Amino acid sequence: MDFNGLADPYVKLHLLPGACKANKLKTKTVRNTLHPVWNETLTYCGITEEDMYRKTLR
């Protein structure tokens, strides 16, 4: 939160297990709000349906 009582929020997504950069995604920053709406679709590339059964989104 900044001096005017607002924030510049964003969301970080981590697909676990996995430490590589491809397992991390981030939304765009929504500036000057306490009630952000992202309305974004983030896509992990190279992940199979079988991989998804062994992964956790954090």
OpenMM code with the backbone's topology and positions (N, CA, C; nanometers):
from openmm import Vec3, app, unit

residues = "MET ASP PHE ASN GLY LEU ALA ASP PRO TYR VAL LYS LEU HIS LEU LEU PRO GLY ALA CYS LYS ALA ASN LYS LEU LYS THR LYS THR VAL ARG ASN THR LEU HIS PRO VAL TRP ASN GLU THR LEU THR TYR CYS GLY ILE THR GLU GLU ASP MET TYR ARG LYS THR LEU ARG".split()
positions = [
    Vec3(0.0856, -0.1170, 0.0000),
    Vec3(0.0000, 0.0000, 0.0000),
    Vec3(0.0902, 0.1233, 0.0000),
    Vec3(0.0523, 0.2242, -0.0752),
    Vec3(0.1352, 0.3440, -0.0828),
    Vec3(0.0751, 0.4583, -0.0010),
    Vec3(0.1295, 0.5762, -0.0143),
    Vec3(0.0903, 0.6907, 0.0688),
    Vec3(-0.0551, 0.7331, 0.0519),
    Vec3(-0.1182, 0.7021, -0.0617),
    Vec3(-0.2587, 0.7403, -0.0819),
    Vec3(-0.3559, 0.6296, -0.0433),
    Vec3(-0.3060, 0.5219, 0.0187),
    Vec3(-0.3925, 0.4144, 0.0676),
    Vec3(-0.4305, 0.3121, -0.0376),
    Vec3(-0.3690, 0.3188, -0.1554),
    Vec3(-0.3988, 0.2239, -0.2621),
    Vec3(-0.2797, 0.1306, -0.2823),
    Vec3(-0.3004, 0.0283, -0.3624),
    Vec3(-0.1945, -0.0693, -0.3873),
    Vec3(-0.1794, -0.0917, -0.5372),
    Vec3(-0.0720, -0.1584, -0.5746),
    Vec3(-0.0454, -0.1976, -0.7125),
    Vec3(-0.0312, -0.3503, -0.7156),
    Vec3(-0.1428, -0.4238, -0.6978),
    Vec3(-0.1345, -0.5691, -0.6817),
    Vec3(-0.1119, -0.6445, -0.8125),
    Vec3(-0.0563, -0.7645, -0.7957),
    Vec3(-0.0401, -0.8611, -0.9035),
    Vec3(-0.0432, -0.9994, -0.8405),
    Vec3(-0.0543, -1.1039, -0.9234),
    Vec3(-0.0583, -1.2410, -0.8743),
    Vec3(0.0589, -1.3170, -0.9342),
    Vec3(0.1295, -1.3935, -0.8494),
    Vec3(0.2356, -1.4830, -0.8945),
    Vec3(0.1845, -1.6262, -0.8830),
    Vec3(0.2059, -1.7059, -0.9878),
    Vec3(0.1658, -1.8463, -0.9884),
    Vec3(0.2898, -1.9329, -1.0017),
    Vec3(0.2963, -2.0372, -0.9191),
    Vec3(0.4078, -2.1320, -0.9236),
    Vec3(0.3497, -2.2713, -0.9395),
    Vec3(0.3971, -2.3441, -1.0390),
    Vec3(0.3552, -2.4815, -1.0616),
    Vec3(0.4599, -2.5718, -0.9975),
    Vec3(0.4204, -2.6467, -0.8946),
    Vec3(0.5134, -2.7288, -0.8168),
    Vec3(0.4880, -2.8771, -0.8381),
    Vec3(0.5829, -2.9664, -0.8299),
    Vec3(0.7245, -2.9343, -0.8144),
    Vec3(0.7830, -2.8813, -0.9454),
    Vec3(0.8870, -2.8049, -0.9315),
    Vec3(0.9567, -2.7500, -1.0464),
    Vec3(1.0178, -2.6162, -1.0126),
    Vec3(1.1469, -2.6034, -1.0361),
    Vec3(1.2166, -2.4809, -1.0006),
    Vec3(1.2499, -2.3959, -1.1227),
    Vec3(1.2181, -2.4439, -1.2433),
    Vec3(1.2568, -2.3684, -1.3623),
    Vec3(1.1634, -2.2487, -1.3843),
    Vec3(1.2128, -2.1524, -1.4576),
    Vec3(1.1381, -2.0295, -1.4830),
    Vec3(1.0056, -2.0557, -1.5569),
    Vec3(0.9999, -2.1622, -1.6355),
    Vec3(0.8782, -2.1958, -1.7105),
    Vec3(0.7623, -2.2321, -1.6182),
    Vec3(0.7916, -2.2667, -1.4921),
    Vec3(0.6873, -2.3027, -1.3961),
    Vec3(0.6347, -2.1820, -1.3182),
    Vec3(0.6812, -2.0613, -1.3532),
    Vec3(0.6395, -1.9405, -1.2826),
    Vec3(0.5745, -1.8429, -1.3805),
    Vec3(0.4579, -1.7932, -1.3435),
    Vec3(0.3885, -1.6926, -1.4233),
    Vec3(0.3452, -1.5783, -1.3326),
    Vec3(0.3213, -1.4607, -1.3917),
    Vec3(0.2800, -1.3422, -1.3159),
    Vec3(0.1798, -1.2633, -1.3993),
    Vec3(0.0750, -1.2153, -1.3335),
    Vec3(-0.0238, -1.1318, -1.4018),
    Vec3(0.0323, -0.9913, -1.4222),
    Vec3(-0.0399, -0.9136, -1.4980),
    Vec3(-0.0075, -0.7719, -1.5095),
    Vec3(-0.0398, -0.7039, -1.3768),
    Vec3(0.0281, -0.5958, -1.3483),
    Vec3(0.0021, -0.5170, -1.2281),
    Vec3(-0.1181, -0.4267, -1.2527),
    Vec3(-0.2114, -0.4274, -1.1580),
    Vec3(-0.3271, -0.3368, -1.1641),
    Vec3(-0.2955, -0.2205, -1.0701),
    Vec3(-0.2777, -0.1055, -1.1254),
    Vec3(-0.2289, 0.0100, -1.0493),
    Vec3(-0.3407, 0.0820, -0.9720),
    Vec3(-0.3035, 0.1325, -0.8551),
    Vec3(-0.3864, 0.2223, -0.7736),
    Vec3(-0.5246, 0.1674, -0.7412),
    Vec3(-0.5289, 0.0477, -0.6822),
    Vec3(-0.6578, -0.0100, -0.6450),
    Vec3(-0.6437, -0.1030, -0.5246),
    Vec3(-0.7515, -0.1170, -0.4512),
    Vec3(-0.7602, -0.2177, -0.3460),
    Vec3(-0.8545, -0.3301, -0.3873),
    Vec3(-0.9132, -0.3178, -0.5077),
    Vec3(-1.0089, -0.4158, -0.5587),
    Vec3(-0.9716, -0.4530, -0.7023),
    Vec3(-0.8596, -0.5233, -0.7195),
    Vec3(-0.8125, -0.5527, -0.8552),
    Vec3(-0.8983, -0.6566, -0.9271),
    Vec3(-0.9081, -0.6407, -1.0580),
    Vec3(-0.9704, -0.7387, -1.1468),
    Vec3(-0.8701, -0.7622, -1.2589),
    Vec3(-0.8270, -0.8861, -1.2769),
    Vec3(-0.7253, -0.9143, -1.3782),
    Vec3(-0.7864, -0.9581, -1.5102),
    Vec3(-0.8826, -1.0459, -1.5080),
    Vec3(-0.9464, -1.0944, -1.6301),
    Vec3(-0.8408, -1.1370, -1.7333),
    Vec3(-0.7429, -1.2139, -1.6891),
    Vec3(-0.6344, -1.2627, -1.7742),
    Vec3(-0.6370, -1.4147, -1.7787),
    Vec3(-0.5848, -1.4692, -1.8848),
    Vec3(-0.5628, -1.6122, -1.8951),
    Vec3(-0.4122, -1.6348, -1.9025),
    Vec3(-0.3606, -1.7117, -1.8086),
    Vec3(-0.2185, -1.7453, -1.8074),
    Vec3(-0.2060, -1.8915, -1.8473),
    Vec3(-0.1115, -1.9204, -1.9376),
    Vec3(-0.0976, -2.0551, -1.9909),
    Vec3(0.0435, -2.1073, -1.9679),
    Vec3(0.0509, -2.2263, -1.9107),
    Vec3(0.1781, -2.2963, -1.8972),
    Vec3(0.1993, -2.3776, -2.0243),
    Vec3(0.3106, -2.3564, -2.0905),
    Vec3(0.3422, -2.4287, -2.2143),
    Vec3(0.4249, -2.5523, -2.1829),
    Vec3(0.4031, -2.6576, -2.2600),
    Vec3(0.4830, -2.7786, -2.2447),
    Vec3(0.4422, -2.8677, -2.1295),
    Vec3(0.3264, -2.8431, -2.0698),
    Vec3(0.2772, -2.9252, -1.9592),
    Vec3(0.1687, -3.0173, -2.0143),
    Vec3(0.1885, -3.1473, -1.9984),
    Vec3(0.0901, -3.2429, -2.0467),
    Vec3(-0.0189, -3.2653, -1.9414),
    Vec3(-0.1277, -3.3257, -1.9844),
    Vec3(-0.2362, -3.3582, -1.8904),
    Vec3(-0.1840, -3.4531, -1.7828),
    Vec3(-0.0985, -3.5465, -1.8202),
    Vec3(-0.0397, -3.6392, -1.7234),
    Vec3(0.0462, -3.5643, -1.6207),
    Vec3(0.1228, -3.4640, -1.6671),
    Vec3(0.2030, -3.3824, -1.5753),
    Vec3(0.1150, -3.3120, -1.4729),
    Vec3(-0.0017, -3.2665, -1.5153),
    Vec3(-0.0893, -3.1896, -1.4269),
    Vec3(-0.1381, -3.2708, -1.3067),
    Vec3(-0.1473, -3.4014, -1.3216),
    Vec3(-0.1887, -3.4859, -1.2092),
    Vec3(-0.0839, -3.4899, -1.0988),
    Vec3(0.0406, -3.4555, -1.1337),
    Vec3(0.1502, -3.4593, -1.0367),
    Vec3(0.1928, -3.3206, -0.9911),
    Vec3(0.1241, -3.2179, -1.0346),
    Vec3(0.1638, -3.0799, -1.0046),
    Vec3(0.0634, -3.0139, -0.9103),
    Vec3(0.1087, -2.9096, -0.8440),
    Vec3(0.0257, -2.8284, -0.7551),
    Vec3(0.0445, -2.6827, -0.7928),
    Vec3(-0.0630, -2.6076, -0.7978),
    Vec3(-0.0560, -2.4646, -0.8248),
    Vec3(-0.0525, -2.3906, -0.6928),
    Vec3(0.0499, -2.3081, -0.6762),
    Vec3(0.0622, -2.2303, -0.5527),
    Vec3(0.0636, -2.0841, -0.5878),
] * unit.nanometer
topology = app.Topology()
chain = topology.addChain("A")
for resn in residues:
    res = topology.addResidue(resn, chain)
    for name in ("N", "CA", "C"):
        topology.addAtom(name, app.Element.getBySymbol(name[0]), res)
